């Protein structure tokens, strides 16, 4: 009879979470490398190059792939013959592993979990608790799959209760465009079919733990209707032309995973959850012999991609930025930002809105006039870093605050990831501002452009405080210009037409 020790569970979970913070799954990297070679959209190809370069840098430097180091989700299969040498419950052991991983001084991970979610939303400061799914199975081992799921992709999860005769393909093709680019494509779609409402969602999440094998599946051909559906959805979603980061291109999804379960005769529950460019998960087994040992991947297997700024990029002096210069930017222009910018995301925007509503205005030392704000929640620095990985957060969440910020603060440009919605775009057009897009999934690469960092307000908000960054050649793309023209609308429209017309040399895999 196998005896599993408490300390082995804790140490294994902590090690696994550190491991996936800086190592992409090899199947994802190889699939993304194929997508890079076949991509014909210059904007999408540049974005994929940044993601691949960032991935290699993180693997070498042991720093997070993305500043959003995720909510921890664990799928645990406990053998029925296992005995425990423990004083903690299984969930408590996993949470202790999470705590140790996220507070590791050599690679501190961002604490993103808040308690009292409907009201005070107070950060737990150690990223606990995890979401744990336990299944009792035959055997005498404990199998654990841990993942770190970023908020940008998790927020795009969808669920529908279809009629039994309704088409799953039609629903997916109608729904994926509504997800925008906040889930940082190219990634994966996990689909759960059947069971009950909550079972379908768990199936969709669990399916994302499987390795990417679409190329192999196509090469050998489907063996059952589920595999046929996977291929059909993969090809038809890519034909939408959404592309990397929503900029338009051939690769929106690298794979589509499906798990199903028997359901009620009157029901057809379908859940869809995307995995982003920061796909992070790993599987290990405990057999009583000690903690698991995860072997580092072979760095020679990473594609030979070394992103460099485009020769067409324009350097911008943020310290002398004017509304007139902002108005000269065109959609798709590539910029290299230099100088000082302020940061702020959800909590900071809410607090600023409350201050204006109360008649108090901005706190002392915060001046947005003729300045740029970066929507970011950085990882804490370690060793000689001035800031940890600091990639953009989804800009759409700030749309509700954009009019308030542009009307009251003198702000003239914003940086984030993904598209802006109608409310945000209208405010940008009205105030002749601009929205700049940084690549989601390239957080460590972006952080290397940040030369100094200091908190200027709302220190109690932790990673959501207002920082001042000084940057050198930070790469961004003009995503919405002062006239309200959005590349996230024009890019996918252009590429979906090219794919439909057959005017491109290759097809998305």
C-alpha positions in Angstrom: 0.0 0.0 0.0 1.4 3.4 -1.0 1.9 6.1 1.6 1.9 9.6 0.3 3.6 12.1 2.6 2.3 15.6 3.1 5.7 17.3 2.5 6.0 15.5 -0.9 2.7 16.9 -2.1 3.6 20.4 -1.0 7.1 20.3 -2.4 5.9 18.8 -5.7 3.1 21.4 -6.2 5.5 24.3 -5.4 8.1 23.0 -7.8 5.5 22.4 -10.5 4.2 25.9 -10.3 7.6 27.4 -10.4 8.4 25.2 -13.4 5.3 26.2 -15.5 5.9 29.9 -14.7 8.9 30.0 -17.0 8.7 26.9 -19.2 6.0 26.7 -21.8 4.8 23.1 -22.6 7.0 21.9 -25.5 4.0 20.9 -27.6 2.8 24.5 -27.5 6.2 25.9 -28.5 6.6 23.5 -31.4 3.1 24.2 -32.6 3.6 28.0 -32.3 6.9 27.7 -34.2 5.0 26.0 -37.1 2.4 28.8 -37.0 5.2 31.4 -37.2 6.8 29.8 -40.2 3.4 29.7 -42.1 2.0 33.1 -41.0 1.6 35.6 -43.8 0.3 38.6 -41.9 3.2 40.8 -41.0 1.5 42.1 -37.8 0.6 38.6 -36.6 4.1 37.3 -37.5 5.7 40.0 -35.5 3.5 39.3 -32.5 4.3 35.6 -32.6 8.0 36.4 -32.9 7.7 38.4 -29.7 5.9 35.6 -27.9 8.5 33.0 -29.0 11.4 35.3 -28.1 9.8 36.0 -24.7 9.4 32.3 -24.1 13.0 31.5 -24.7 14.1 34.4 -22.5 11.9 33.1 -19.7 13.2 29.6 -20.0 16.7 30.8 -19.8 16.1 33.4 -17.0 13.6 31.5 -14.9 11.2 34.4 -14.8 7.4 34.4 -15.6 6.2 34.0 -19.1 3.4 36.5 -18.3 3.0 39.0 -15.6 -0.4 37.4 -14.9 0.9 34.3 -13.1 -2.6 33.0 -12.9 -5.2 31.4 -10.7 -4.0 27.9 -9.8 -6.2 25.0 -10.9 -5.4 21.5 -9.9 -6.9 18.2 -11.2 -6.0 15.4 -8.8 -6.6 11.7 -9.3 -6.2 9.8 -6.0 -5.8 6.1 -6.1 -8.2 4.2 -3.9 -5.4 2.3 -2.2 -3.4 5.3 -1.2 -2.8 6.0 2.5 -1.8 9.5 3.7 1.0 10.6 6.1 -0.5 14.0 6.7 -2.2 16.4 9.1 -3.5 18.7 6.4 -6.3 18.0 3.9 -5.4 17.4 0.3 -6.6 20.9 -0.6 -4.7 22.4 2.3 -1.5 20.7 1.0 -2.0 22.1 -2.5 -2.6 25.6 -1.1 0.6 25.4 0.9 2.4 24.4 -2.3 0.9 27.4 -4.0 1.9 29.7 -1.2 5.5 28.5 -1.3 5.7 28.8 -5.0 4.3 32.3 -5.3 6.5 33.7 -2.5 9.7 32.1 -3.7 12.3 34.9 -3.4 14.3 33.6 -6.4 11.3 33.9 -8.7 8.5 35.7 -7.0 5.2 35.3 -8.8 2.4 37.8 -8.9 -0.4 37.4 -6.3 -3.6 37.9 -8.2 -6.2 36.2 -6.0 -8.7 38.4 -4.1 -11.1 37.3 -1.4 -14.6 38.6 -0.8 -15.0 38.8 -4.6 -18.4 40.6 -4.6 -17.4 43.4 -2.3 -14.0 44.4 -0.8 -11.9 42.2 -3.2 -8.9 42.1 -0.9 -5.8 40.5 -2.2 -4.7 37.3 -0.4 -1.1 38.2 -1.1 0.0 34.6 -1.7 -2.2 33.6 -4.6 -4.2 31.1 -2.5 -6.6 29.5 -2.6 -6.3 27.2 -5.6 -9.3 25.6 -7.4 -9.0 21.9 -6.8 -10.9 19.1 -8.5 -10.5 15.6 -7.0 -11.4 12.3 -8.5 -11.0 8.9 -6.8 -9.7 6.3 -9.2 -8.4 2.7 -9.0 -4.7 2.4 -8.1 -2.1 3.3 -5.5 -0.7 6.6 -6.8 -1.7 10.3 -6.8 -1.7 12.0 -10.2 -1.7 15.8 -10.2 -2.0 18.2 -13.1 -1.5 21.8 -12.1 -2.2 24.8 -14.3 -1.9 28.6 -13.9 -4.8 30.2 -15.7 -4.5 33.9 -16.6 -7.5 36.2 -16.1 -7.5 37.5 -19.7 -8.3 34.1 -21.1 -10.4 32.9 -18.2 -12.7 36.0 -18.6 -13.5 34.8 -22.1 -15.1 31.5 -21.0 -18.5 30.9 -22.5 -21.4 28.6 -21.8 -24.6 27.8 -23.5 -27.4 25.3 -23.0 -28.2 24.3 -26.6 -31.3 22.4 -27.8 -30.4 18.8 -28.6 -30.7 19.5 -32.4 -28.7 22.7 -32.3 -25.3 22.9 -34.0 -22.2 23.1 -31.8 -20.2 24.4 -34.8 -22.6 27.2 -35.5 -22.5 28.3 -31.8 -18.7 28.2 -31.6 -18.3 30.2 -34.9 -20.8 32.8 -33.7 -19.2 33.0 -30.2 -15.5 33.1 -30.9 -15.6 36.6 -32.6 -17.4 38.0 -29.5 -14.4 36.9 -27.3 -12.2 39.6 -28.9 -8.4 39.2 -28.4 -8.2 39.5 -24.6 -7.5 35.8 -24.4 -4.2 36.4 -26.3 -4.4 34.2 -29.4 -2.9 32.1 -30.8 -3.9 29.5 -28.1 -6.2 26.6 -27.6 -10.0 26.2 -27.3 -11.2 23.7 -24.7 -14.7 22.5 -25.2 -16.9 20.5 -22.8 -20.0 18.9 -24.1 -22.7 17.2 -21.9 -23.2 16.4 -18.3 -24.8 19.4 -16.4 -23.9 23.0 -16.6 -21.1 22.8 -14.1 -19.8 19.5 -15.5 -19.5 21.0 -19.0 -17.3 23.8 -17.7 -15.0 21.4 -15.8 -14.7 19.3 -18.9 -13.7 22.3 -21.0 -11.0 23.3 -18.5 -9.7 19.8 -18.1 -9.5 19.3 -21.9 -6.9 22.2 -22.0 -4.5 20.0 -20.0 -4.1 17.6 -23.0 -1.1 18.1 -25.3 -1.5 19.9 -28.7 -1.7 17.3 -31.4 -3.7 18.8 -34.2 -0.9 18.4 -36.8 -0.6 14.7 -35.9 -4.4 14.2 -35.9 -4.7 15.7 -39.4 -1.8 13.6 -40.6 -3.3 10.3 -39.5 -7.0 11.3 -40.0 -9.8 11.3 -37.5 -10.9 8.1 -35.9 -14.2 9.1 -34.4 -16.8 11.9 -34.6 -15.2 13.9 -31.8 -11.9 14.1 -33.7 -13.8 15.1 -36.8 -15.4 17.9 -34.9 -12.0 19.0 -33.5 -10.6 19.3 -37.0 -13.7 21.1 -38.4 -13.7 23.6 -35.5 -9.9 24.2 -35.8 -10.1 25.0 -39.5 -13.3 27.1 -39.4 -12.2 29.2 -36.4 -8.9 29.9 -38.1 -10.8 30.9 -41.3 -12.3 33.7 -39.2 -9.0 35.5 -39.7 -8.7 36.8 -36.1 -5.0 35.9 -35.9 -2.4 36.5 -33.3 -3.4 39.1 -30.8 -6.5 39.8 -32.9 -4.5 41.7 -35.5 -5.6 39.5 -38.4 -3.9 36.4 -39.7 -3.9 32.7 -40.3 -3.4 31.2 -36.8 -6.1 32.0 -34.2 -6.1 28.5 -32.6 -3.4 25.9 -32.5 -5.7 23.2 -31.4 -9.3 22.5 -30.3 -9.8 20.0 -27.4 -13.1 18.3 -26.7 -14.2 16.2 -23.7 -17.8 14.9 -23.5 -20.0 13.3 -20.9 -23.5 11.7 -21.0 -26.3 14.3 -20.4 -30.0 14.6 -20.0 -32.1 13.8 -23.0 -33.6 17.3 -23.0 -30.2 19.0 -22.7 -27.0 19.9 -24.6 -24.7 21.9 -22.4 -21.7 23.2 -24.1 -18.8 25.1 -22.5 -15.8 26.8 -24.2 -12.7 28.1 -22.4 -9.7 29.4 -24.2 -6.0 28.9 -23.2 -3.8 31.9 -24.0 -0.3 32.4 -25.3 0.9 31.9 -21.7 -0.3 28.3 -21.8 1.0 26.8 -18.5 0.3 23.3 -17.1 2.3 20.2 -16.1 1.4 16.6 -14.9 3.2 14.6 -12.3 2.7 11.4 -10.3 3.4 10.7 -6.7 4.1 7.0 -5.9 5.4 7.3 -2.3 9.0 7.4 -3.2 9.3 11.2 -2.6 8.5 14.4 -4.3 8.2 14.6 -8.1 11.2 15.7 -10.2 10.5 17.6 -13.4 13.2 17.6 -16.0 14.0 20.9 -17.7 13.1 21.0 -21.4 15.8 21.0 -24.0 16.3 24.7 -25.0 17.6 23.7 -28.4 14.0 22.7 -29.3 12.9 26.3 -29.2 12.5 27.9 -32.7 15.4 30.0 -33.8 13.5 33.3 -33.5 15.1 36.4 -32.1 12.6 39.3 -32.3 14.0 42.7 -33.1 12.1 46.0 -33.6 11.0 46.7 -37.2 13.1 49.1 -39.2 9.9 50.9 -39.9 9.3 51.7 -36.2 9.1 55.3 -35.1 10.8 56.4 -31.9 8.5 58.5 -29.6 9.7 60.8 -26.8 7.1 60.4 -24.1 8.5 63.3 -22.1 7.7 65.7 -25.0 4.6 64.1 -26.3 1.9 66.4 -27.7 -1.7 65.9 -28.8 -0.5 66.9 -32.3 2.0 64.1 -32.4 -0.7 61.6 -31.2 -3.0 62.8 -33.9 -0.3 62.0 -36.5 -0.2 58.3 -35.6 -1.9 55.9 -38.1 -3.5 52.5 -37.4 -0.8 49.8 -37.5 2.1 52.2 -37.0 4.8 50.6 -34.9 6.3 52.8 -32.2 9.2 52.5 -29.8 8.4 54.5 -26.7 11.1 56.3 -24.7 10.7 58.3 -21.5 8.3 58.2 -18.6 4.8 56.8 -18.4 2.3 56.1 -15.6 0.5 52.8 -15.0 -2.9 52.0 -13.8 -5.5 49.2 -14.2 -8.9 48.2 -12.7 -8.5 49.1 -9.1 -6.6 52.3 -9.7 -9.2 53.5 -12.3 -12.0 52.8 -9.9 -10.3 54.7 -7.1 -9.6 57.7 -9.5 -13.3 57.7 -10.5 -14.3 57.7 -6.9 -12.0 60.6 -6.1 -13.4 62.7 -8.9 -16.9 61.8 -7.9 -16.2 63.1 -4.4 -14.7 66.3 -5.7 -11.1 65.5 -4.5 -9.4 64.9 -7.8 -6.1 63.1 -8.4 -3.8 62.3 -5.5 -0.7 64.5 -5.0 2.2 63.6 -7.4 -0.1 62.1 -10.1 -0.2 64.2 -13.3 -1.6 62.6 -16.5 -1.4 65.8 -18.6 0.0 64.9 -22.1 1.0 61.6 -20.8 0.5 57.9 -21.5 -1.0 55.3 -19.2 0.0 51.6 -19.3 -2.6 49.1 -18.2 -0.3 46.7 -16.3 0.1 44.9 -13.0 3.8 43.9 -12.9 5.4 41.0 -11.1 7.6 42.1 -8.2 11.3 42.4 -9.1 14.0 40.0 -7.9 17.8 40.4 -7.8 18.9 43.3 -9.9 15.6 43.9 -11.8 13.9 47.2 -11.6 10.6 45.5 -12.3 9.5 41.9 -12.9 7.7 40.8 -16.1 5.3 43.6 -17.0 3.1 42.7 -20.0 -0.2 44.5 -20.7 -3.6 43.6 -19.3 -6.8 43.5 -21.3 -7.7 47.1 -22.2 -11.4 46.4 -22.7 -11.9 46.4 -19.0 -10.9 50.0 -18.8 -13.4 51.2 -21.4 -15.9 52.2 -18.8 -13.3 54.6 -17.3 -11.9 56.0 -20.6 -14.2 59.0 -21.0 -13.6 60.0 -17.4 -9.9 59.7 -17.7 -9.6 61.6 -21.1 -12.1 64.3 -20.0 -10.6 65.1 -16.6 -6.9 64.2 -16.5 -5.3 65.4 -19.7 -4.3 61.9 -20.6 -3.7 61.5 -24.4 -2.8 57.8 -25.0 -3.2 54.4 -23.4 -1.4 51.1 -23.7 -2.9 47.7 -23.2 -3.6 44.4 -25.0 -6.5 43.3 -27.2 -9.2 45.5 -28.7 -11.2 48.4 -27.4 -15.0 48.3 -27.3 -17.4 50.8 -28.7 -17.5 52.9 -25.5 -13.7 53.1 -25.3 -13.3 53.9 -29.1 -15.9 56.6 -29.0 -14.1 58.3 -26.1 -10.8 58.0 -27.9 -12.3 59.5 -31.1 -14.1 62.3 -29.1 -10.9 63.4 -27.3 -8.5 62.8 -30.2 -6.5 60.4 -28.1 -4.9 57.0 -29.2 -4.7 53.4 -28.0 -1.5 51.5 -28.3 -1.2 47.7 -28.2 1.6 45.8 -26.6 1.8 42.0 -27.1 0.2 39.9 -24.5 2.4 36.9 -23.8 5.6 38.9 -24.0 5.8 40.2 -20.5 9.5 39.5 -19.8 10.5 40.9 -23.2 8.6 44.1 -22.4 10.1 44.4 -18.9 13.6 44.6 -20.4 12.5 48.0 -21.9 11.7 49.3 -18.4 14.7 51.1 -17.0 13.3 52.4 -13.7 10.1 52.0 -11.7 8.6 53.6 -8.6 5.2 53.7 -7.0 3.6 57.1 -7.1 0.1 56.4 -5.6 -2.2 53.8 -4.2 0.7 51.6 -2.8 -1.9 49.6 -0.8 -3.2 48.1 -4.1 0.0 46.1 -4.6 0.5 45.2 -8.3 -2.5 47.5 -9.1 -0.8 50.6 -7.7 0.1 53.5 -9.9 3.7 53.2 -11.0 5.9 55.5 -13.0 8.0 53.6 -15.5 10.9 55.0 -17.5 11.2 53.0 -20.7 13.6 52.7 -23.6 12.4 51.5 -27.0 9.3 49.8 -25.6 7.5 48.3 -28.7 3.8 49.0 -29.3 1.5 49.2 -32.3 -1.1 51.9 -32.9 -4.4 50.0 -32.4 -6.9 52.8 -32.4 -6.0 56.2 -33.8 -7.4 59.6 -33.0 -10.2 59.1 -35.5 -11.3 56.0 -33.8 -10.1 53.5 -36.5 -9.3 50.2 -35.0 -6.9 47.6 -36.4 -8.7 44.9 -34.4 -11.7 45.5 -36.7 -9.9 46.1 -40.0 -7.2 43.3 -39.6 -9.5 40.3 -39.0 -11.9 41.6 -41.7 -9.1 41.8 -44.2 -7.7 38.3 -43.4 -11.0 36.5 -43.3 -11.7 37.8 -46.8 -8.3 36.7 -48.0 -8.8 33.2 -46.6 -12.3 33.0 -48.0 -11.1 34.2 -51.4 -8.2 31.7 -51.5 -5.8 34.6 -52.2 -3.1 33.4 -49.8 -0.4 30.8 -50.3 -1.1 28.7 -47.3 -3.8 27.7 -45.0 -4.0 27.8 -41.2 -3.1 24.4 -39.8 
